[in-house]
Amino acid sequence: MSLYRSVVWFAKGLREYTKSGYESASKDFVPYDLEVQVPGRVFLVTGGNSGIGKATALQIAKRGGTVHLVCRDQARAEDARGEIIRESGNQNIFLHIMDLSDPKQIWKFVENFKQEHKLHVLINNAGCMVNKRALTEDGLEKNFATNTLGVYILTTGLIPVLEKEHDPRVITVSSGGMLVQKLNTNDLQSERTPFDGTMVYAQNKVSERQQVVLTEWWAQGHPAIHFSSMHPGWADTPGVRQAMPGFHTRFRDRLRSEAQGADTVLWLALSSAAAAQPSGQFFQGSDSALSRRGEEPGTGAIKDTTNLLVAKESFYYLPWTIF
């Protein structure tokens, strides 16, 4: 990360991604956009047991939606489900235990889910930031397996379920790391460069990088579904406290609440105004209806996108698709 990128990212973050940035932007929000009830609509939220995922699930439940929580930790997930039911009064909260870093588990989950449930909205919220390079039992780098490949397999597998329903949507919670990392399709698993968990996270979850390139690609290939990605700003979540303790200690009084971080996710998942936006866009966490990078991708960006998609397809059809 260059000094220039660091300074730009930090200045933008202090101005837009903090609690004060949210409060400033919220003056222009349209309140009735989220004054909706959604009984009968089905939502799947990954990482729904804490942080932004849990805040999102709770607000959907309060509006009458059926919510499927996909979580890794059974005990924490059961506690979150119970809390959401108590606070919302909505009993239609279902729990699925799955590790998004394990392609075999994802495939099994998708096949079972397709047989038993319908789905209107998929919210790819779960992510990880492992600061020391670690491999899964399949030999995949942990951050890449969870943040990129897991999202790719889950979303691609559930597209046929979504396409059966009215007004289907996919929202992917990404990161403001777009300002600090360029897409490196030649080292997706961080094998060739010194390992830095924060920078790997930026590669995985960055706008106009891995997740958001995929969002734009899915939007082009599946026009019946509304795809979007977003940055929630700097929010005070368990993930931030655990993975970035120094950052949290320094800025905790300026961080957004979990509910504030979830605001744009909810807007994209629930509002009719969001569905009227072009599919495939990236939304800033401080603005409920903004903003996409304005320029068309150049030759380098097109090449990077092609390389990324070829790599994903090669992973997609590996032997773990057979179980």
N, C-alpha and C positions, 0 to 999 in steps of 0.2 A: 504494500500500500504506500503510495507516494505521500510526501508531506502535504502537497496541495490537496489531494483527495481527503486526507485526514482532516485538514482545516475546514474544507467545504462541508464535509459530512458533519463535523462537530457543530459548526455554526448553524447549519440547517436544522440539526437535531434540537439545539437549544431554542431555536425560534419556532419550530413547528411540531416536534415530536413529544414535547413535554406536556405537563398538565396545563400550563398557561397557554400553550399552543392550541390545545383542544378547546379550552374555554373561549379563546378568541375566535376560533373557527366555528364553534357551536352557535354563535350569534346569528349565523347565516343558515343554520339548519332549518328544515321545514318540519315542524313537530308532527304534523299529521301523516308524514311518510311512514312513521312507525306505529301509528294508532290503528293497528290492524289486528284481526283475529284470524287464526289459521287452523281451525279444527279440520281434520281430515288430511292435512298435508303432513308428509313424513320427512324428517330431517335426520341425517347421520352426521355426527360430530366426532372427529377423531381427537384424542387427547381431551376428552370432555370431563375429566375428573378434577381439573384444577385450572386456575388462571383464566385466560381469555376463553378457552373452550368451555369451561364450566359456566362462566358468566353468560356466554352465548346460549348454551343449552337451557339455562334457567329462564332467560327472557323469552325464548321460543316456547318453553313449557307454559309460562304464564299467559301466553297468547293462544293456548289450546293445541299447539302442534304436538304430533307424536315424535319423540326423540329417541334415536338409537345412539348410545354412547359407546364408542370403541376405545378401549383403554388397555393398558398393559398390566397394571397392578390391580389384582382382584379386590383386596381389602379397601384400598383408596377409592376404587371405582364404586364399590357398594356404598361406602360412606357418602360419596357425591350423589349417587342416585337417590339415596334416602333424603338427603338435604334438599335436592331439587323437588322431589315429590312433596315434602313438607311445606316448602316455601311457595310452591305454585298451586298445590292442590290437584295437580295433574298426575294421574296414575299411569299414563301411557309413556313411561320412560323405561327403555329397555337397555340391557347391558350386554356387551360382547367383549370378551377378553382376547386380545390379539397383540402381538409384537410387530410393529410396522417395519422393523428391520429384518424380519424373517419372511422371505417371499413365499415359502411353502404355507405358512399360516395365513397369509393374505389370500392366496388362491383358494384355500379351503373355506375361509370366511366368505369370499365372494360367491363361490358356488352354492353354499348353504343359504346365503342371504337371498340370492336370486330365486331360489325355490320357495321361500317362505314369506318374503316381504315385498312391498312396493317402495319406491323412493322418489321424492320430488326434489330434494336439495341435499347435496353432498358438501360438507364443510371440512376441507383438509386443514386442520389446525395443528395437529401433533407435530412435534419436531424435537430435535435434540442438539446439544452442543457438547460433544466429547472433546476435551482439551488435550488428551493424549491419544495418538493414533491407536485404534483398536479394531480388530476384525471380528465379524460375526462368524458363526460356525460354518457358514457358506464361503468364508474368505472375502467378504465384502467389508470395506471400510464403513464403520458404524454410522457416521454422519451421512454419508452418501446413501447407504442402505435405507436409512429412515427418512431423511428429508427429501430425497429425490426419487430413488427407485421405488420405495414403498408407496409414495404418492402416485407415481406413474402406474404401477400395477393395480392399485386399488381403484383409481379413477377410470383407467381403461377398462377394467373388468366390470365396473358398475354402469358404464355408459349405456349398454342395452337396457338396463332396468330404468334408468332415467328417461330414455327416449320414449318409453311407453306412456309417460304421464304428461299432464298439462303443465306448462310453465316450469320445466325442469331447470335447475341451476347448479353450478359447481363454483364454490368459492375457495380459493387457496390463500391461507395466511402466509404472506411472504415477509420480506424484511427490507428496511432502509439501507441494508448493506449494498444496495445497487450503487451507492456512491463510492464504495471503497474497493470493489473488485471487478475485474474484467472476467468475462467467461473464458475458462480454460478447458476446452473440450479434449485436450490431449492428456489431461491428468485428472480425470473425474474422481478417482479414488485416492488422490494425494499421495501417490507412490514416488513421484519424481522430484518433489520439492520439500523443503523443511516444513514439518507439520505445525500448523497453528490453528487450534480449534475455532477461534473466532473468525479467522479468514475462511476456513473451510465452510463454516456456517453461512458466511456471506456468499460463497460460491453456490451453495445448495439452495439458499432461500432468497437469492437476490432478484430484484426486478430486472427484466430484460436479460436475465441469466437463466439458470436451469428451470426453476419452477415456472417462471413467467413466460419463458420461451415456450414451454409446454402448453401453458394456458392459451397463448395465441394460436398455437398449432391446433389444439383441440377445437377452438372456436371456428377455425377455418374448415375443419373436417366434419364437424357435427353442428350444423346451424340450428337444429331444433333445440339445442341446449344453450343456455346463457352461461358463459364462462367468465370469471373475473378473478383477479388476484389483488391483494391489498397489503398495505403496511399499517399495523395497528399503532404505530408510535412507540415511544419508550414507556412501557407499562410495568408496574410493580407486581410481578408474578413470581410464583415459586421457581419457575425455570430461570428467570433472570437472577434471582437471589442465589441459586445454586451454581449456575454456570458462569456468572459474572459478578462475583461477590465484591470486588473492588469498585466496579462501576456502580453497583447498587448502593454501596456505602456512601459513595461520593454524591450521588444524585437522587437518593431515595425520596427526599422532600420535594423533588421536582417531577417525579415520575407520575404518569397517569394511573388511575385506578384500573382494576381489571374491567370494570363496566365501561369505562371510557375507551379502553383498548378494544373492547368488543363492539363498539358503536357502529363502525363501518361494516363489520361482518354482518351485523343484524340488518343494516340498511340494504346490503347487497342480497341477503337471504330472504327478506320479507317485503320490501317496498315495491310497488308497481313502478315507481320512478326509476329504480335501479334497472329493472327489466327493460326499460325504454332506452337505456344506454347501449351503445354497440358492444357486442360480445367480444371478449378477449382483452379488455382494457385492464390497466393497473391503476389502483386507487390509493391515494395517500391517506394515511391514518388520521390526518387532521381535517380532512374535507370529505363529507359524505357524498359528494357527487363530482369529485375531481380526481385525478388528472392523469392523463397519459402523456408519455414522452412524445413530443410533437413530430420528430423527424422520421422519415422512412428509413428502414435499415439499409446500410450500405452493403457492398459486396462482402466485406469481412463478417458482418453480422449474419448475412444469409449463409455464408460458409459455416460459421459457428453453429447456427441452428441446424443445418443439415448434419453436421458431425454429431451433435448432441442426440438427434433423433435416431440416427443410425446406431449409436451406442446403446440407447435405451431399447431399441428393438432387439438388439443382440442379447441383452440381459433378459428381455421379456420371454424369450423362447428357450431359455436354458432348462435343464432337466427338472427344476423344481415345479414346472407346470404340470408334471405328472405326479399324482399322489394316490 
